[in-house]
Amino acid sequence: MSAMIRGVQIDLISAERLDKMTMMEKIRLILDDVMEGNIVVLEKGLAPEEQSKLIEITMREITPDGFAGIEMETYPAKEKPGFLDRLLGKTAQGRLTVIGPADQMKTIKKEKDFITAWVSSR
């Protein structure tokens, strides 16, 4: 008889893996993981348009007695894109991102280089 492991699963996803995925593949990977009650940590944050799409799709998945949505925190980009980068359409991309179920994860403190989150198991 094996003992049941209790706690919260944390999935750490490398920038290398994310770079090989399309926007929708990233969003499905993240959302499917979080809907299972896992915390997802991305080595490289999502682009602003990817974050917007993740939030949009998350809103469609919320149910009254089921999925409560996501909580997401990202370190801001180290520096803002310069004038030429903005002309070429490049946007500042966040660094490390932490995403979890809204009913299990609450951000307590966020600074430019420090995120404190409280996570409860179900």
Backbone as CSV, one residue per row, in Angstrom:
resi,resn,N_x,N_y,N_z,CA_x,CA_y,CA_z,C_x,C_y,C_z
1,MET,0.845,-1.184,0.000,0.000,0.000,0.000,0.888,1.244,0.000
2,SER,0.758,2.074,-1.010,1.600,3.267,-1.096,0.911,4.463,-0.450
3,ALA,1.715,5.299,0.163,1.185,6.491,0.807,0.869,7.539,-0.257
4,MET,-0.193,8.267,-0.043,-0.586,9.319,-0.970,0.299,10.544,-0.736
5,ILE,0.882,11.081,-1.797,1.713,12.280,-1.680,0.783,13.491,-1.736
6,ARG,0.948,14.375,-0.778,0.136,15.591,-0.752,1.028,16.779,-1.025
7,GLY,0.478,17.775,-1.632,1.245,18.981,-1.908,0.837,19.581,-3.231
8,VAL,1.684,20.434,-3.718,1.423,21.143,-4.957,2.531,20.801,-5.945
9,GLN,2.150,20.454,-7.160,3.145,20.170,-8.201,3.569,21.478,-8.840
10,ILE,4.873,21.654,-9.018,5.422,22.832,-9.675,6.153,22.367,-10.925
11,ASP,5.727,22.859,-12.076,6.359,22.517,-13.348,7.214,23.691,-13.811
12,LEU,8.499,23.449,-13.987,9.454,24.472,-14.439,9.695,24.250,-15.932
13,ILE,9.378,25.230,-16.750,9.464,25.064,-18.205,10.558,25.980,-18.753
14,SER,11.516,25.378,-19.447,12.682,26.110,-19.950,12.313,27.026,-21.113
15,ALA,13.120,28.069,-21.278,12.962,28.992,-22.407,13.164,28.237,-23.717
16,GLU,14.089,27.286,-23.723,14.374,26.494,-24.927,13.124,25.747,-25.396
17,ARG,12.394,25.139,-24.463,11.173,24.410,-24.836,10.111,25.380,-25.346
18,LEU,9.938,26.510,-24.666,8.928,27.480,-25.079,9.223,28.050,-26.457
19,ASP,10.499,28.273,-26.762,10.880,28.846,-28.055,10.500,27.955,-29.231
20,LYS,10.331,26.660,-28.988,9.982,25.708,-30.048,8.469,25.612,-30.263
21,MET,7.695,26.310,-29.437,6.239,26.176,-29.473,5.567,27.398,-30.088
22,THR,4.400,27.149,-30.694,3.588,28.267,-31.184,2.885,28.910,-29.984
23,MET,2.294,30.067,-30.208,1.581,30.755,-29.140,0.484,29.861,-28.547
24,MET,-0.315,29.231,-29.391,-1.423,28.402,-28.896,-0.915,27.159,-28.175
25,GLU,0.205,26.585,-28.625,0.779,25.431,-27.918,1.212,25.834,-26.508
26,LYS,1.820,26.999,-26.380,2.233,27.488,-25.061,1.020,27.672,-24.154
27,ILE,0.001,28.328,-24.690,-1.195,28.619,-23.896,-1.876,27.342,-23.451
28,ARG,-2.006,26.362,-24.348,-2.653,25.092,-23.976,-1.834,24.362,-22.921
29,LEU,-0.509,24.328,-23.092,0.372,23.671,-22.126,0.175,24.291,-20.745
30,ILE,0.221,25.614,-20.678,0.082,26.329,-19.408,-1.304,26.110,-18.819
31,LEU,-2.330,26.342,-19.613,-3.700,26.269,-19.097,-4.079,24.857,-18.668
32,ASP,-3.702,23.864,-19.451,-4.010,22.472,-19.071,-3.337,22.118,-17.746
33,ASP,-2.098,22.550,-17.576,-1.346,22.287,-16.347,-1.988,22.973,-15.138
34,VAL,-2.325,24.243,-15.298,-2.913,25.012,-14.196,-4.309,24.482,-13.853
35,MET,-5.067,24.056,-14.859,-6.409,23.516,-14.603,-6.346,22.218,-13.792
36,GLU,-5.203,21.530,-13.834,-5.003,20.329,-13.017,-4.573,20.686,-11.597
37,GLY,-4.411,21.992,-11.314,-4.022,22.431,-9.980,-2.533,22.620,-9.796
38,ASN,-1.775,22.609,-10.889,-0.323,22.748,-10.814,0.094,24.213,-10.911
39,ILE,1.279,24.505,-10.390,1.899,25.814,-10.551,2.891,25.689,-11.700
40,VAL,2.892,26.643,-12.607,3.780,26.628,-13.761,4.753,27.799,-13.633
41,VAL,6.045,27.499,-13.780,7.070,28.537,-13.753,7.758,28.518,-15.109
42,LEU,7.688,29.654,-15.812,8.307,29.780,-17.123,9.637,30.504,-16.968
43,GLU,10.696,29.893,-17.501,12.020,30.522,-17.423,12.009,31.873,-18.134
44,LYS,11.325,31.933,-19.266,11.212,33.182,-20.026,9.734,33.525,-20.094
45,GLY,9.403,34.753,-19.758,8.001,35.163,-19.749,7.374,35.132,-21.126
46,LEU,6.082,35.274,-21.149,5.341,35.329,-22.398,5.406,36.735,-22.980
47,ALA,5.306,36.809,-24.290,5.217,38.108,-24.958,3.875,38.732,-24.571
48,PRO,3.755,40.071,-24.628,2.493,40.718,-24.238,1.262,40.163,-24.956
49,GLU,1.385,39.874,-26.249,0.230,39.334,-26.975,-0.100,37.910,-26.515
50,GLU,0.921,37.136,-26.112,0.682,35.788,-25.584,-0.012,35.870,-24.232
51,GLN,0.401,36.825,-23.395,-0.263,37.007,-22.099,-1.727,37.382,-22.295
52,SER,-1.995,38.287,-23.232,-3.378,38.707,-23.508,-4.224,37.535,-23.960
53,LYS,-3.678,36.721,-24.857,-4.417,35.561,-25.373,-4.645,34.534,-24.260
54,LEU,-3.649,34.328,-23.393,-3.804,33.405,-22.260,-4.944,33.869,-21.367
55,ILE,-4.999,35.145,-21.072,-6.072,35.679,-20.219,-7.425,35.534,-20.915
56,GLU,-7.472,35.831,-22.203,-8.721,35.710,-22.965,-9.247,34.267,-22.934
57,ILE,-8.381,33.306,-23.203,-8.804,31.901,-23.226,-9.159,31.427,-21.817
58,THR,-8.406,31.890,-20.814,-8.706,31.534,-19.425,-10.114,31.973,-19.047
59,MET,-10.499,33.170,-19.447,-11.828,33.696,-19.103,-12.936,32.793,-19.645
60,ARG,-12.709,32.179,-20.794,-13.706,31.264,-21.383,-13.801,29.945,-20.623
61,GLU,-12.710,29.570,-19.932,-12.642,28.270,-19.241,-13.198,28.313,-17.810
62,ILE,-13.409,29.510,-17.261,-13.873,29.642,-15.872,-15.303,29.130,-15.745
63,THR,-15.534,28.322,-14.703,-16.876,27.809,-14.409,-17.201,28.093,-12.941
64,PRO,-18.492,28.291,-12.614,-18.861,28.657,-11.237,-18.372,27.678,-10.159
65,ASP,-18.497,26.405,-10.392,-18.090,25.427,-9.374,-16.848,24.651,-9.756
66,GLY,-16.137,25.116,-10.787,-14.954,24.399,-11.254,-13.718,25.281,-11.268
67,PHE,-13.213,25.531,-12.458,-11.971,26.287,-12.638,-12.193,27.758,-12.291
68,ALA,-11.361,28.295,-11.384,-11.529,29.671,-10.887,-10.670,30.687,-11.632
69,GLY,-9.873,30.261,-12.605,-9.016,31.191,-13.329,-7.572,31.057,-12.899
70,ILE,-6.753,32.037,-13.305,-5.324,31.974,-13.014,-4.862,33.206,-12.247
71,GLU,-3.762,33.038,-11.550,-3.014,34.133,-10.945,-1.669,34.098,-11.663
72,MET,-1.190,35.263,-12.142,0.048,35.283,-12.917,0.898,36.472,-12.495
73,GLU,2.172,36.212,-12.262,3.131,37.271,-11.952,4.380,37.077,-12.796
74,THR,4.931,38.176,-13.281,6.122,38.159,-14.127,7.089,39.227,-13.665
75,TYR,8.376,38.891,-13.637,9.371,39.943,-13.442,9.300,40.823,-14.682
76,PRO,9.348,42.140,-14.523,9.349,42.993,-15.717,10.640,42.796,-16.511
77,ALA,10.583,43.161,-17.792,11.771,43.072,-18.640,12.880,43.926,-18.041
78,LYS,14.116,43.521,-18.283,15.262,44.244,-17.726,15.312,45.679,-18.225
79,GLU,15.017,45.870,-19.484,15.039,47.228,-20.027,13.946,47.375,-21.066
80,LYS,13.480,48.569,-21.224,12.432,48.840,-22.214,13.065,48.857,-23.605
81,PRO,12.310,48.417,-24.626,12.873,48.440,-25.972,13.142,49.874,-26.412
82,GLY,14.207,50.053,-27.164,14.567,51.369,-27.671,13.638,51.801,-28.795
83,PHE,13.828,53.017,-29.271,12.993,53.587,-30.321,12.982,52.711,-31.576
84,LEU,14.159,52.258,-32.011,14.253,51.436,-33.217,13.541,50.097,-33.018
85,ASP,13.711,49.485,-31.852,13.024,48.213,-31.565,11.509,48.396,-31.626
86,ARG,11.023,49.498,-31.062,9.574,49.748,-31.090,9.085,49.943,-32.522
87,LEU,9.875,50.633,-33.359,9.505,50.812,-34.759,9.409,49.476,-35.479
88,LEU,10.298,48.550,-35.113,10.310,47.223,-35.745,9.300,46.273,-35.113
89,GLY,8.544,46.771,-34.128,7.492,45.958,-33.524,7.953,45.071,-32.386
90,LYS,9.178,45.243,-31.930,9.666,44.429,-30.817,9.145,45.012,-29.506
91,THR,8.665,44.138,-28.629,8.147,44.596,-27.344,8.981,43.992,-26.223
92,ALA,8.944,44.627,-25.086,9.661,44.102,-23.920,8.981,42.809,-23.490
93,GLN,9.767,41.772,-23.306,9.224,40.492,-22.893,9.609,40.254,-21.447
94,GLY,8.629,39.849,-20.662,8.892,39.586,-19.262,9.888,38.458,-19.087
95,ARG,10.466,38.415,-17.908,11.407,37.347,-17.601,10.630,36.221,-16.933
96,LEU,11.143,35.634,-15.897,10.497,34.516,-15.222,9.033,34.825,-14.900
97,THR,8.151,33.868,-15.162,6.721,34.037,-14.919,6.217,32.873,-14.080
98,VAL,5.389,33.182,-13.092,4.762,32.167,-12.236,3.262,32.235,-12.478
99,ILE,2.653,31.073,-12.801,1.220,31.013,-13.095,0.620,29.863,-12.287
100,GLY,-0.501,30.120,-11.630,-1.158,29.073,-10.857,-2.653,29.299,-10.798
101,PRO,-3.377,28.313,-10.249,-4.832,28.458,-10.105,-5.148,29.617,-9.158
102,ALA,-6.104,30.454,-9.552,-6.450,31.636,-8.758,-6.938,31.271,-7.356
103,ASP,-7.562,30.100,-7.209,-8.077,29.724,-5.891,-7.016,29.074,-5.005
104,GLN,-5.795,28.888,-5.512,-4.719,28.272,-4.739,-3.499,29.169,-4.563
105,MET,-3.337,30.141,-5.443,-2.123,30.958,-5.422,-2.478,32.427,-5.252
106,LYS,-1.820,33.068,-4.319,-2.009,34.497,-4.103,-0.637,35.158,-4.038
107,THR,-0.468,36.244,-4.786,0.783,36.994,-4.738,0.756,37.864,-3.495
108,ILE,1.786,37.734,-2.679,1.874,38.507,-1.447,2.716,39.758,-1.671
109,LYS,3.805,39.599,-2.415,4.728,40.710,-2.609,5.390,40.570,-3.975
110,LYS,5.519,41.693,-4.681,6.203,41.673,-5.973,7.061,42.920,-6.079
111,GLU,8.329,42.702,-6.397,9.258,43.790,-6.655,9.898,43.519,-8.002
112,LYS,10.827,44.370,-8.427,11.419,44.193,-9.759,12.220,42.909,-9.894
113,ASP,12.704,42.352,-8.772,13.518,41.143,-8.858,13.139,40.102,-7.807
114,PHE,11.904,40.187,-7.288,11.509,39.307,-6.184,9.997,39.123,-6.194
115,ILE,9.535,37.879,-6.212,8.101,37.580,-6.140,7.888,36.635,-4.971
116,THR,6.959,36.972,-4.087,6.579,36.065,-3.004,5.135,35.659,-3.253
117,ALA,4.894,34.351,-3.330,3.529,33.853,-3.549,3.198,32.821,-2.478
118,TRP,1.958,32.814,-2.083,1.444,31.816,-1.135,0.648,30.822,-1.939
119,VAL,0.932,29.533,-1.761,0.244,28.487,-2.499,-0.338,27.494,-1.521
120,SER,-1.624,27.176,-1.696,-2.251,26.180,-0.830,-2.559,24.931,-1.665
121,SER,-2.531,23.786,-1.013,-2.919,22.560,-1.722,-4.426,22.417,-1.568
122,ARG,-5.031,21.683,-2.470,-6.500,21.538,-2.447,-6.933,20.605,-1.366
